[in-house]
Amino acid sequence: MLLTISTTLDQATDLGFLLHKHPGRAQSFGQSFGTAHVFYPDADDTRCTAALLLDVDPVKLVRTRGRGTPDFSLGQYVNDRPYAASSLLASAMAGVFRTAMRGRCDLRPELAETAIPLEIVLPALPCRGGPGQAERFFAPLGWDVTAEPVPLDPQFPEWGDSRYVTLTLTGRMRLADALNQLYVLLPVLDDAKHYWMAPDEVDKLIRAGEGWLATHPDRAAITRRYLANRRALVRAALGRLADAEDAPEDALDPVEVEEEPARADDGTPADEEAPVTLAERRIQAVVQALHEEDAGRVIDLGCGSGKLLARLVRDDFFSEISGTDVSYRALEGAVRRLRLDKPQHRPNKRVQDVFQSALTYTDERFRGYEAAVLMEVVEHIDPPRLGAMEQVVFGHAAPRVVVVTTPNAEHNVRYEGLAPGAMRHPDHRFEWTRAEFRAWTDRVAAAYGYRVRHVPVGDDDPEVGAPTQMGVFTR
């Protein structure tokens, strides 16, 4: 099976730096099911093409197929795995292009963060649902999609088309984003995987889908297919996507998870009312705390794509609202959510500013508000830099009220799709237990002249506590 990646950027052979594979050499990498070869059919300053050719060993392939597979006997002799792009190719990509998929390039760091012109070609891609399915999944990501059906036999056109397509994607994209999208969507389009589905597949999906899957209009269908319709895993994955910074407020929809209405143990239909997501309950808890403290002038420190800001704007209690984040990409989402980029819409007068800044550096724009909110922010800060953040927020900005929410690490055992010891988001630097969070809040309150009360957010499990813990500081 074959995958080619081409670019026409200036000094096109810099593609080799991004892939960590030299354009002047052919390299081979052993896989559990065969050998992956990387080479460059074209390599000059105007156009460079990298090819990944996966040579599948049929004996090794047979050994990966369990006897419980419905077509086990026939599959020993007849299958498409050596020829058609599938989860085998995705696994090979993860091994061969691991560093590129993480977006690391020490020699060209600025290029790794830049959207470059790309053309990706897969000559034979199993696509259950036909060319329209490939368009459905790739087009919302910004690709121009050409999916041409492969006929069953060109000599007999009356036989019709096979379930394979020749897929060509063109567009401008960070290479890391393109590789991660392929890693997820190849087995999704094939709607099959060559290995057993374990709970750590949720972690793989969340990691590879960071920055694009949570906002994809077909995130539920993609998640179901990727996780082979394992309902518990799908539910866990959608819950974590809904909790992601850039996820829309409706990212967890139980109707999308279950093909059929859930039923109680006695066979009767379960309550059809959709449960409130943890992300929504967290916003509600923050807004309630601000009301209780009579804090109507608020700055959201680490506002992300603006979900909390949008809620504050709709509440007439809040008179002045601002947001800041270190991520320019996230701020673009906040601007769109608040319609600040639509001149035809009258901007809300209570929105003072949405700006880029870091919480570990003093910024005069943080001052002058009654309340500051750090909703799911502190766990993204490296522990050695927490002291700088504390000084900036509690010492320099010093609002009357500070609201902090963060995951409760003890509750992670209740997430079936979360591997033991793993954290809920790949960017989390740490996750505190309830005792650790209380120790931190008590120390900060004492150091900066605040008192603090603790509020559980979400269902308060008698053994491991609520999934989110909130501290409300008042000066």
N, C-alpha and C positions, 0 to 999 in steps of 0.2 A: 504494500500500500504506500501511497506517495502523497506528500504535502510539499508545496513550494511557497516560499515567501519572497516577494520581490519588492524593491523600493527604488525610487528615482530621486531621492534626496541628493543634495550636493554632497560630493564625496560619498557616493552610494556604498562603497565598500566598508564604510563605518558600520554597516549592518553586522559585520563580523564582530565588532566590539560589543554590540548589544546582545548578540547570541552567544558570545564567548566561544566562538568557533572561527578559526582562521580561514579566510577565503582561499588561501593558497594550498590548503591541505584537505584531503578526504579523511574522515575519522569514523571509527566504528565503535559501537558501545553494546556490550552484551546485555540482553534482557532475559527474563525468565522464560519467555516464549519465542525467542529468536534474537536477531541482531538488528540494531538501528544504525544506519549509515547517514552521515551528514556530509554534503559536498555542495559545491557552488557551480552550477552550469554556466552562469554569467557572473562576471565580477570585474567591473570597471567603474570609473568615476561617475558615469551617467546612469547606470542601471546595475543592480546587483540582485541575484537570485540565490537563495539558500534552499536546498532540498533536503527533506527528511524522508529517507526510504526505509521502510520497515520490512525486513525479510523474516517472515514467520517460519519457525521450524515446526512442521506438522506433527512431529512426535511430541515435542514439548506442548504444543497446543492441545493435543488429545489428553495429555496428563492434567490439564487444567479443567477439564470438563467432568463434573461429577456424575455418578451413575443415576442420580435423581433427575438429571436433565431430561425433559420429555422426549427429545430427539437424540438421546445418547447414542443408540446403536447406529443410526444413520449418520449422525454427526461424526463418527469415526472416519467416514469416507467422504461425505459431501457436506461442505459448509463454505461460507464466503469469507471467513476470517482472514485468510492469508492475503486477500486481494482488496477488500473494501475497508475504507477508513471507519474506525469504530473505537470502542473503549481501549482496544489494544494500542492504537495510535495515540490516544490521549495519555495512556500510561507511559508510553515511550517519550512523549513530549515532556511529561513531568520529570522524567529521569535525565533526559539529554539537555533540556532547556530550563532546568530548575532555577538557576540564578537569574536568567532572563525573565522568567515568569514572576520573580519577586521584584523586578524593576531595578535591580542593582547593576551598576556599571561604573566601577571606580575610575576607569580611564576616560569615560565620557558621561559623567553624571548628568550634565545638562541635557544631553541627547536622550538619555533614558526617561526623562520627564517631559519630552517633547513629542507632540503628535506629528508623525511623519507619514508621507504618502506610502501606502501599502497595497499590494495586490496578492491575495492568497488564493491558491487554486488547489482543489481536491478533485482529482479526476473521477474517483468512484466513491461516492458517499451514500451509504444506506440512509434512506430518508422516508420513514413511515409517515405518510400523509402527502407525499409528492413535493414538487417544487414550491408550492404555496407554503408548506410548513417551514422550509428553509427561509423564505422571505419573512414569514411571521416572526421567527425567532431572531434573525440577524438584523433586519432593517431597522427596528427601533434603537439599535445600538449605534446607528450612524453609518452603516455600510450600504453601498450600492450592491445589490444582490443579483447575480445571474445564476439561475439553477436550471440546467438543461437536462431533461430526462434522458436516461440511457435506454435505448430500445432493447427488448429481449434478444432480438436477432435482426441486424440490419437487412439480412437476406429475406426475412419474412415480416414485413412491416405490419401485416394484419394481426400478428401476435400481440402488438401493442408495446407499451413501455414496461421496463422493469421497475423495481422499487428503488433503483439507484439514480443519483443525479451527478452531473459534473458541476461542482459549485465553484463560483468565482466571486470573491469579495474584494471590492475596491473602496478606498476611503483614506482619510487621515486619522491616525489612531496611535496612541502610545503602544509600542510593541508589546510591553508587558500586558496591557489590557487585551490586545488581540489574542495573545497566546492563552490567557486565562479564559476568555470567552470560548475559544475553540476547545479547551480542555473540558469545559462543562457541556457545551452544546453538541459535540460529536456523539457521545453516548446518548444524549437526549434525542437527537434526530434518529439515531439507530433504534432507540427505545429498548436497548439491551446492554448488559454488561457481561464481561467474561469472568468476573470474580464475584464471590459472595458479598452481600451487602451488610457491612458491619456498622455499628453506631458511629465510628469515626468518620464515616462518609459525610456526615453532617458537617463536621469540622472542615473537611476538604471543600465542600460546596460553599460554605460561608467564606472561607479564605479565598478561593478562586473567584467568587462572585462579588467580592468587595468592590464597591464603587459603581456597580452597574446592575446587579441582579435585583436588589431591593426595589429599584425604581422601574424595572422592566414590566410592561403591561401584562406579560404572560408569565410572571414569576411563579405563580402557583403551578401552572402546567409544566414549566421547566423543572421545578422542584420535585413534582410527582414523578416525572419520567426519570430524572437523575437518580432518585432514591427508589426506583422500581416499585412505586406505589406502596411502600412500607408505611402504613398510616402513622405509626408512632413517630417514625423518623421524619416524615413529611411535616407533621404537626410541630415537632421540635424545631425543624429548620425554618418554617414560616414564622414561628414565634420569635426566633432570633433575628430573622430579617426584619420583622416589624419593629424590633427593638433597635435596629441599626440607625445610625445618625441620619442617613438620607432617605429612609423609608417613608413612603406616604402613610398617612394616618390609617388607611384601610388595608395595610399590607398583610395583616392576618385576618383572613376571611374563612371561617370554618366551612362555608358552603363550597369554597374552592378546594379545600382539603379533601372532603369526603365526596365520593361520587354518589353515595346514597345518604339519606338522612340517618343520623346516628340513632341507635335504638337502645333502650334500657335493657337490663338483664332479663326482664319478663317478656321482651319482644315488642313492647309498645314503643311508638316513636318518642324519642327524647325531646326535651324542650327545644323548640326551634329558635328561640331568641338567641342571637349571637352574643357570646360573652364579650365583655369589655377587655381589650388587650392591655397588657402590662404597660406598654408605652402610653396609652390613653390614661390609665389610672395614675401613672406617674405625673402626667401633666395636670390632672385634676387635683392631685395632692399638693403640687407646688402652688397652683392658683389659689387653693383653699388656704394654704399657709400665708400667702401674701395678703389675702383678705383679712385673715384673723389678726395679722400684725398691722393692718391699716397702712400698707405700703403701696401707694399708687404710682410712684415714680420708680421704674425698674430698669435695670440693665441685665441682659442675659449674657453672661460670660461663657463663651463656648457655645454660641447659638446654633451652630451647624446649619442645616438647611431651613431653619426658622419655624419649626413646628410650634414651639412654645410662643414665639413672637406672634404668630398668626392667631393663637388663642387669646393672647393678651389684647391684641388689637380689637377683637370682637367683644371685649368686656369693657363697658363704659367706666368701670371703676378705675381703670388705669389711665392716668393722665399724661404720662411721659414714658416712652418705651424706646430702648435702644438695644442693639445686639452687636456682638463682636465675635470673631473666630479667627484662628490662625490660618485656616484653609480658605484660600481665595475661591476655590471651586465650590466649597460649601456655601460661601456667602453669595455666590451667583444663584444658587438654589433658593436662598432666603429672599433675595431681591425679587426673583420670579414669584415665589409664594406670596409675598406681600404686594405684588403688582407694582413695585417701585420702578420697574422697567417699562411700564405701559403709560406713556404720556396721555393717552386718551382717558385713562382712569384718574380721577382726582386722588392724589396720595393722601393717606390718612395723616392728619395734622399731628396726631399724638406720637407718631414715629419720628424720633429725633434724629437717629443716625444708625446706619448699619456699616460697620467698618472692620478692617483687618487689623489685628493686633495679637500679641502673645501675652499670656497671663503671667509669665515669669519675668516681665519687664515693666517698670513703672510707666504708666500712661495717664496723663492728666484727664483724658476723656472718660476714664473709669469713675471719676469723682462726681459728686453732686447728686447722687441718686439715693432714694430712701432704702432701696433693696437691691441686692445683687443675687443672681441665681447661677449656680454651677450644677446643671442637671446632667448627670452621667459624664462628667468632665475630669474629675481628679484622677480617676483610674487610667487616663490616657497620658498622665504626666510621669516622667521618670522619677522614681523615689528621691534621688539626690536633689531634684529641682523642686520638690514640694515646698521646701522652706522659702524659696524665692516667691512661689505663688502665694503662700500664706502672707508674706510681707506686703506683696502688691495688693492683695484683696482686703485683708483684715487690717493691715497697718497703714497703707497709703490711701486706698480708696475709702476704707472705713465706713461703709454704709451702716445705717441703723439696723438693718436686717440682712442676713446672708442665709440662703437656702442651698443646701448641698444634698444631692442624691448620688448614690453609688450602688453597684451590685452587692448583694450579700453572698459571699463565696460559699457559705455553708449550704445555701439553697441549690447549688449547682448539681448536687446528687439527684435532684428531682427532675433534671432534664435528661430524658433517655438518650437523646442524640448527642450528648456532650461526653466526650471521652474522659475517663478519670484523670483528674489533675489539670484538665484543659480549662481555659478561660472562655467567657462567652463571646468575646470579640477578638480577632487577631491583633488589634492594636492596643489592647489593654496591657499596661505595664504591670499591674497587680490587681488583685481583687481581695477586699478585706472581709474577714469574719466580723460578726457583730461586736465581739470584744475589741478587735483591732480598730474598728471604726469609732467605738466609744472612746477608746484611749486617745485616738487622734483628735476627735472633736473636743474632748475635755482639755487636752493640752493646749490646743489653739485658743479655745475660749478663755482659759486662764491667762494665756500670754498676751492677749489683745483686748481684754476687758469686756468679754461677752459672756452671756449664759447660753446654754444650749439645751434644747429638748429633742428627743428622738421619736420619730414616727415611722412605723412599718408601712410599706406600700405594697399592695398585692395581698393575696391570701396568706395569712400569718400561720405558717405550718407550726404545729406545737413542738416538733422536734428540731427543725432547722431554721425556723423563722421565715419571714416574708422574703420574696425574691429581691426586693429593693429596700434599702434603708435610707432614711432621710434625717438630716440634722437641720434644725431651724435655730440659727444663732441670732440673738438680740443683744444690742449694745446698751 
